[in-house]
């Protein structure tokens, strides 16, 4: 019998010291820069997907990954609720239109996986729609891979206790309070439902051509280094 994936089984490593983090980050950022140029030279498009809990550190990880990469070679796309035009199309349409051309990178901050996460939990998609979406997503990613695109998918995992601590820090910091919304608190109240949906998502869409990388993100230094290291590892393998 196939073992079911459980987020609660994830092991969180010992936090990195700041001095250790600084030594590692400079080296791997330079490596990421060189590999992004190699991908461009070899005309290989790259698609990165960032998913995870609210306050898990997706934005910070993206900024560290891209800090040394030539800004002409990548684009970050932040995904929110679809607009009126996008609603008139198949839900994957707005992602197809943002797929990078050969040699360039698109980083999706949230993605098509919203169909089986927020749209499922909040009732924006009917049950038959989000259940059908698993195969649609698998075929979509197979098409990308067949066209030569390198796919890297991250789920940034934090514990419920860590999320609460980060929410409280944001609420008490006038410079970061804008990041915390009523929607964040409502989503937190549905933690168990989102956790179940995430586990099913990873179980069903973790494929050799587009595997999930589950990042233990309670420690931001650990998460940021792992994101860049995995980016480098996969690009080295593909290129």
N, C-alpha and C positions, 0 to 999 in steps of 0.2 A: 504494500500500500504506500502511495506517495505521501511523504511527510508534508503537512500543511505549514506554510510559512506563518510565523507569529512575530510581530514587532516586539512583543514583550520578551522574546528570547535574545534580542540583540545585546551584545556585550559592549559596554562603554569603556574604552581604554583610559588609562591614567592621563589626566590633563597635561598638555605640553606646557613647559615653562616658557615664559616670554623670550628669554635668551635663546632657547633651543628653537623656538618657532622662527625667530628672525634669521637664524642660520639656515634653516631649511627653506623658508619661503623665497629668499633671494635666488637660490639655486634653481628651484623648480619653476619659478616665474620666468627666468631666462630660458629654461628648457621649453616651456610652453610657447614663448615668443618664437623660438627657432622652429618648432614643430608647426606652428600656424603658418609660417612662411613656406615651409616645405609642402604643406597641404595645398597652399596657393600655387606653388610651382608645379605640383603634380595634378592640379585641377581637380582636387577632391573637395567636395562640399562637406561641411560638418554641421550637424544639428545637435544642439544640447538642450535637454529638457530638465528644468528644475522644478520639482514638486516637494512638498513637505508641509509640516504644521505651520500655522501662523506663528511668527517670531522665531522660526527655526534657524534663520540666518541665511536665507537664499540670496538676498541682495548683497550682503557682505561677501559671501563666497564668490558671487559673480564679479564683483568689483576687484577682488584679489586675483581672480583668474585672468581678467582682461587688462589689468593695470599696465602690463608691459607689451601687450599685443598691439600691433599696428591697428589703429582705429579704422583704417580703411578696409580692413579684412573681416570685420565682424559687425553684427547688429544685435542689440538686445531688444526683444519684443516682450513687453509686459501685457499679459492677457487679463482682461476684465470681462464683464458681462458683454455678450454680443450686442451690437447696435442694430437698428431697424433693418439696415441692408443685409447684414450678416444673418439675421434671423430668417430671411427669405431663402437662404441657401442651406444646403446640407451643412451640418455643424463642422465638418472637416474643411469646408471651402476656405474659411478665413486662415487656415493654417497652410493649405496648399499654396495660397497666394503669397505666403511669406517664406517659402522654402528658398534657401540661398542658391545662387548660381554656382557653377563649378569653381572651386578654389576659395570660396568664402564660407563664413560661419554665421549661423543664426542661433542665438541663445533665447530660448523661450522661458520666461519667468512665469510659470503656470503654462498649461498646454491643453492639448486635446483630451488629456486625462480628466479634465473637469467634467467630462460627460459621465464618467463612472464614479466621480467623487461628489463634488458640490451639486451637480445637476441631479444626481441620484438621490442624495440625502435631502435636498431642499425641494424635491418634487418638480424640478424644471423639466425633467425628462420622464416620460412614462416608463414603467418597468420593462416593457418589451423593447423600448428604445435603448435604455442603458445596458440591458443584457445583450442586445444585438451589437452594441458598440465594441465589445471585446474583439470580435472577429474583424469588424471594420478597421479597428486600430491596428491589429496584427497585419492585415493586408496592406494598409496604408504604409506602415513601417517597412514591410517587405518591398513595396514599390520604391521607397526611398533608397533602401539598401541596394536594390537591383540597378538603380541609376547611378551608383557609385558614391552615395552619400554615407558618411560615417555618423552613426547615431550613438549618443551617450546620454543615458537617462539617470538622473539622481533623485533619490528620495532622502531628504534631510530629516532625520528622526531625533526628536527630543522627548523626554518624559513629560508627563502631565504636570509634575511638580516643577520642572524646569521652566515650562511654558508660563505657569502662574507667576514665578519669580520674575521672568522677563516682562510679562504684562504689568506687574506692579512697578517695576523699574521705569517702564515707559510712562505709566500714569503719573509717577512722581517726578518726572524730568520734563520741565517746560519745553526743552528743545526736541524731545522725542514724543511728546504726548500726542502729536498729530498722527503718529503711526498706529495708535490704538483706537479702534472703532467699536461701536456697539455690535457690529457684525462679528468681530473677533470674539467677543464674550459669548454671543449666541452660538458660534461654532464650537466653542469650548464646552458648552453645555451638552453638545452632541458628540463628545469625544469618542465614546464607545462605538457609535454608529460610523463615524469617519474611520476609526481604526479598523473596523470590520471591512469596510469598503476598500480601504487601502490594501489590506492583506489579500483580499480577493483580486484586486487589480494587479498586484505584483505577481501573485500565483499564476494568473492567466496570461499575462503579457510579458513575462520574463522569458525572452527567446534568445537563442544564440546570436541572431543578427541584431538584436536590440535588447541587451540585458539590463536589468536594473542594478544600480549601485546604491545600496542602502548605507547612508553616511551617519555614523553616531555623532550627533551634533550638539550634545550637552556642553561640550567644550568647543568654543568657536575656533580656537587655534587648530585643534585636531581636525575639525570639519573642513576648514579652508585648505589645509595642506592635503587632506585626502582628496578633495575635489580636484585640485590641480594635479596631484600625482596620478590619479586615474585618467584624467584628460591626457596626460603625457604617455601613460602606459598604452592606452588604446590607440592613440595616433601613431606611436612607434610601431605597434603591431600591424596597423592597417597600411602604413606608408612604407 
